[in-house]
């Protein structure tokens, strides 16, 4: 028996096995890296999609808030300058904008933070107070000239000043800042 041949064969076998093992390990490593890269790309896409969808919803809620605030302000404005649309048209517009805002918000409430939900619910309560005042004033219109009618007009003007002129804009500004902070949209 030639020991040199035996050691050569063992050496060739060891080198071959090591080489094949190295190739297999290299291939598994590349496959694993590819899988991680693919997962990372999917995650980035999914989270960037969620982020942009969420930002779009917030932008739409804010846009509808501005529109509802404006239309109810026009409806409740005690004094107007120039031409004014018919009362019924203003009423329908304001109600449509109001319901559009809060229906859209409720459909997407799941994406909002608790602080934002509290703020939007406060805004809704303020709008509800305005609507209640407006409806009371409209109802008392049949008793024009009476003391209850005068009180409803006085209440309506008070609610207009308190809610539409003061509180809703403040809450809207807070909501705007909250959205900007949440999405890091404020200028540094």
N, C-alpha and C positions, 0 to 999 in steps of 0.2 A: 504494500500500500504506500502510495506516494503522498506524504503529508503535505507537501507543497500544493499538489492538485486539490486536496481536500480544503486547505485554507483558501486557495484561490476561488474555489466554488462557493465556499461559505462567504467570502468577501464579495463575489459577484452577486450572490443572493441578497446579502445585506444591503449592498448599494442599490440593487434593483428594487428591493422592498421599500427602502427609505425613499427612493425616487418616486415610486408609485404612491406611497403614503403622502409624500409632499404634494404631489399633483392633486390627489384626492382632497387633501386638506385645503389646498389653494382654491380648488373648484367650489368646495362647500363654503369657504369664506366669501368668495365672489357672489355666490347664490344668496347667501345670508345678507351681504351688503346690499344686493339688488332688492331683496325683499324689504329691508329696512328703508331704503330709499323710496321705494314704491309706497310703503305705508306712510312715510313722512310726507310725501307729495299729496297723498289722499287726505291726510289730516290737515295739512296746510290749506288745501282747497276747501275742505269741509268747514273748517273754522273761519276762513276768510269769507266764505259764502254766508255762514251764520252771521258774521260780523256785519257784512254789507246788507243783508236782509234786515237785521235788527236796526241798523242805521236808517234804512229806507222807511221802516215802520215808524220810527221816532220822528223822522222828518215829516212824514205824512200826518201824524197826530198833531205835531206843532203847526203845520200848514192849516189843518182843519180848525185848530183852536183859534188861530188868527182870523180865519174867515168867519167862524161862529161869533167871535167877540165883535168883529166889525158889523156883521149883519144885525145882531141884537142891539148894538149901540145905536145904529141908524134907526131901528124900530122904536127904541125907547127914548130917543133924543127929544127933549121937550120943545126945543126951538130949532127950526131948520131954516136955512137960507136957500132960496132958489126953489126949483122944482123938486117935488117929492113924489116918489112912486105911490100908487094907491096903497092904503093901509093893509089891505088883504094880501097884496103881493109882497110887501115887506114882512108881514107876519109869516107867510108861507116860506119865504126865503130864510128867515131867521130860524124857524122851526126845523127846516130841512138841514141847515148847516149844523144846528145844535144836535139833532139826532144822528146825523152823519158822523160827527166828531165822536160822540160817546158810544155809538154802535161799533165804529171802527176800533176805538180804544178797547172796548170789552172783548172784541174778537181777538185782540192781540195782547191782552193784559199779561199773559204768561211771560212775555219777554222783559217786562219792566221790573225794576228794583222796588223794594218795599217803600222807600222814601218817595219815589216817583209816584207810586200808586196812591199814597196818602195825599200827595200834592194834587194829583189829578182829581181825586175824589173830592177834595176841598173845592177845587175849581167847579166841579159838577154841582156841588151843593150851592155855590154862589149863583151859578146859572139857574138852578132850580128856584132859588129865591127870587131872581129877576122874573122868571116866567110866572111864578105865583103872583107876584105884584102886578105884572102886566095883565094876566087873566082876571084878577080882581078888578082892576081898573076898567077892563073891557066889559065885565059883567055889570059894573055900576054905571056904565054909560046909559043904561035905560032909565036911571034915576038922575039924569043930568040936572044940575042946579041944586040938588039936595045936599045935606050935610055929609051923609055917607059917601056920596060921589066926590065931594071936595076932599074928604079924608083919603079916599083911594087915590086921587090925583096927587095929593101931598105925599102919601106913602110911596107912590110910584117914582116921584121926583127924588125922594130920599134914597130909595133903593138904587136909582140910577146913579146918584152921586156916590153913594157908599160902595156899591158893588162894581158897576161898570167903569166908573171914572177912577176909583181908588184901588179896590181889592183885586179884581181880576187882572189888571195890568201888573200889579206887584207879583201875584202868583205866577203869571205867565213869564215874567222876568226871572223868577226863581227857577221855574221849570227849564227855561232856556239855559241858564247857567248850569243846572244839574246835567242836562244833556251834553253840553259842551265839555264839562268836567269828565263825565263818564266816558266820552269818546275822545278825550284829549284834543278837543278842537280849539281850545283857547290859545291865543298867541302867547308865546313865551316872552 
